[in-house]
Amino acid sequence: MPRWLKMLFAAALMVALAYSVDFGELRAHLTRLDWPVAVLALLAIVLEMPVNAAKWFWSLRLHDRYFAWRDLFRIACMGYFFSNFLPSAIGGDVYRVYRTWPRQGDKSVAVSAVIVERLVGLAVMLINGAVGALFLLEYAVARSYVTVAAAGTVIGLLGLPVLLTLQRRGVLSRRVPKLAAIETTLQRILQFRPEWLALLAASLCFQVLAAAAVLLCFQAVGAPIGVPAALLITAAAGIASVLPISISGLGVVEGSIAGMAVALGASYEGGVVAALLLRVLALLVSALCGLFCFVDDGERLPARA
């Protein structure tokens, strides 16, 4: 979508959210804001940053690319800043790929490392959402989530062996020569390696922190929810953020959080205020991450042997 259309869509979604709000109840949630709990939510988001760098670190090692964690942490923080404040210019993932783009050899590994890290994180998030939904089956939205998740799992289990067979036989690269580099990368990573366990553990830790931030934001605005609801709402917000229809997911993420909260029995106004608090805290952390731009040389990282 054109950037101007994304901006227009984001503005329209925010207006739609505000249109249905009872501003009297909204003010009540704001006046009940529990600042110590909000600070805990901020801390959860801050802790996501080193864990996010750890995910990327292990994904790169899975591709036999070795970098210092502190360098990846700095670059990942800068990428987070770009994603939130410069969404029309450069995305955080694109920046991470650029900084680890090898000067020689296979160029696809920098892209593949980010894609694998993202896909593993998405899978863990969706599984967490399914776990939360299993405790909330009295709600129609939770039952729908479990049904879709089960169907997706079956399709994945049936389709993955076929894809792996085609990859091993080189069918894809013979038909499309440009896919040869991708097949080579798949051959390298699609085997049991300890890095997979580390990547999964880091991804799980990251998603737990993300759900904790959601849980604490609802608690801070006086609209408490349970852990299962926080897991399901986090998954819904994560899915919404992937949709390329808004600037940095603005309006889409807030709408998904508020809508899911209502579907799970919480108040709409509480969901809106919690979503806005989560956005403000994320922007605050992102702004702090931008400070790395003043101490970074912007050069590509040299890989270690």
N, C-alpha and C positions, 0 to 999 in steps of 0.2 A: 504494500500500500504506500502511496506517496506520503511524505512526512507531514505535509499540511493536513491531509485527511486523517492521519493518526491523531494529530493535535486536536482537530475538530471533534473527532470521536471521543477522545479523552474528556474534553470539555463538556460534551453532551452527556456523557455518563455521570460526571460529577454533578451536573445540574439535575439529572434524573434522580440521583441519590438524595440531593437536598430537597427536591420537590415533595418527596413522600415523608419527610422527617417531621415529627412533632417537636418543634423547637423548645417547647417548655420542658419536655422530657430530656431533650438534648442538653439543655442547660443544667438540668438536675444531675446528669451523668458527669458533666464537666466540673460542677462544684464538688462532687464526691470523689474527684480524682485522688487516688492514693499515690502520692509521690514516691514513697519508698518502694512500692511495688513496681511503679513505672521505671525506677532506676534499676531494679532487678531485670526488667525486660530489656532495658538498654544494655545491661551487662551480658545478657544472653546473646544479643546481636553482636556485641563486641567480640565475644568468644567464638562466634561463627567465623571470624576472619582468619585466625590461625588454623582452624580446622579446615576451612576452605582451601588454604594453601597446602595443607597436608594431603588433601584429596588429589590436588593437581600434582603434587610431588610424587605420590605413589603411582598415579596414572602415567606420568612421564617415565618412571622407572620400569613400569610394565612394558614400555616401548624402548627400553634400553637407552634412555636419555637421562643423564644424571646432572642435577643442578643443586645448588645449596638451597635449603629450605628458606633461609632468611631472604634470599633474592626473590624466590617465588612468592613469599609473603608480601614483600614490598610491591611487586608487580600486580599480584592479585588484588591488593588494596587499591592500587591506582585504577585497575580495571573496574572495580566496584564503583569508584568515583565517576569514571567515564560513563558507565551504564546509567547512573542516576542523574548526572548533571549535564552530560554532553551526549544524549541519546541520538541526536540527529547527525552527529559528526563521526563518532566511532563507538563501537560496542566494546564492552569489557572483554568478551571472549576473543574478538578480533585482535585486540591489543595484546592479550596473552599469547595468541598464536604468533603475532609479529615478533614479540620479544624472545621467543624460543625457536624461531624459524632458523634452521641450520644453514650455514653458509655453503656447506658442501654435503653431498650424500642425499639420502631420501628426505624429501621435503614434506612428505605427507604425515610424518610422525607428529609434528607440532599440531597439526589440525586434528589428527586422530586422538591424541592424548586429551585434548579438550572435549572432543565429542564423547569419548569413552567415559571420562569423568562426569560429564553431564548426564549421560544415559544411565550410569550406575546410580547417581544421585536421584534421578527421576524414578527409577525402579524402586529404590528404597523408600522414597516418599510415598509412592502409590501403595506399597505394601503396608507401610505405617497407617495410611488412610484406611486400608481394608481391615486392619486389626482394630482400629477405632470403630469402624462401621459395624463390625461383628458384635460389639457391645451396645449398639444403638439400633438394633433391628426393629424396635417398635416404631421407628420413624421411616417413612416411605423413601426418603432420600438415601438413607443408609442402606436399605434393601436394594435400591437401584444401583448404588455404588458397588455393592458386593456382587450383584449379578453381572454388571459390566466387567468388573475385575476378573471374575471367574471365566467369562467368555474370552477376554483378552489373554488370560493365562493359557487356556486351551489352544487358542489360535497360535500363540507363540510357541508352545511345546510341539505343535504339529508342523509349524513352518520352519523352525530353527534347524532341525536335522536336514531338511531339504536344502536350505541355504548353505549349510556347512558342507554338504556333499558337493554342491555345485562349486563352492569355493575350492575344495580340495582337488577337484578334477580340473580346475582352471577353466571351466565353461564360461564364466563371466568375462574373464580377460580375453579369451579367444574371440568372443563376440564383440566386446568393446575393449580394445587394447589399452585405453586410458585407465581402465580399472586394474591394470596389472600391479601398480604400486599399492593399491588398496588391498589386493589379495595378499601381497607380500606382508603387509602390516598385520592382516588378520592371522596369517600363519604364525607370526611371531607372538601374538598376544592370546590367541585362542588355545591355550593349554594351561594346565594347572601350574601356577606360580605363586609363591608366598605374597607377591605384591597384590594379588587379587584380594586376599584376606585383609591386608592392610587398607586397601582402597574401600572395601566394603565396611570395615570398622569405622574409618573416617567418615564415610557417607552416612552411616547410621548415627554417629555422634552429631554430625551437622544437622540432620533432620530432627533429632531430639531437641537440640538447641532451638531450631526454628519453631517447633511445636511449643516449647517452653515460652518463647517470646510471645506467641499468640495467646497462650493460656494466661500469662501474666498481664498482658494488655487488657484482656477482658476483666480480669480480677481488679486491675487498677481503676477501671471506669465504673466499677460497681455492678458489673453484669457477669458474675462468675460462671464458668462452664467447667465441665469435667475434662479429664485427660483424654478419653475417647473422642469427645467433641473437638478438642484442640487438634488431635491427630487428623481428623476428617476435614476440619476447616483448613488446616495447613495444606493438605493435599489438594483441596479445591482451589485455594489461592495459588498454589504452585502450578496447577494445570492452567489456570487463567493467565498467569504471567507468561506462559509460553506462547499464547495467542498473539500474533503480530498485528494487532489491530489498534494499538494505543502506544503512547510514548511512555516507556518504562512501566507498562502495565497500569498506568494511572487510570483510575475509575473502574477498570476491569477487575483488578485485585480487590479493591474496596467493595465493589458490588458483590463479588463472589463470597467475601467474608461475611458481609451483612446478610446476603441471601441465605447462605448456609446456616448462619446463626438462627435466623428466623425459622428455617426448616427443621432445626433441632430444638425448637421451643424457647429460644432466647428472644429478647426484645430487638426490634429493628434498630432503634436509636442506640442501644448498647453496642450492637454490632458495628454500626457506622462509626461511633466514637472510638471503639477499640481499633478498627481498621485505620482510622486517621492517626491515632496515636502510634500505631505500628509504623505507618508511613513516615511520620515526623521523626521517630527514633532512628529509622533506617537512614533517612536523609542526614541526620546529625552524625551518625557513624560514617556515612559516605563522605561528608565534608571533612571529617578528621582524616580519613584515608587520603584525601586530596593533598594533604600536607606533604606526602611522599613525593609529589611532583616537583617540590622545590629542592630535593636532595638526590634526585635520580638523574643519571646522564642520558637516559633514553636509548642507550645502545642495546643491541641484541646480546643475550647472555651467552657466554661461551660454555659449551657442555663439558662436563668433566669426563675423564677417561674411565 
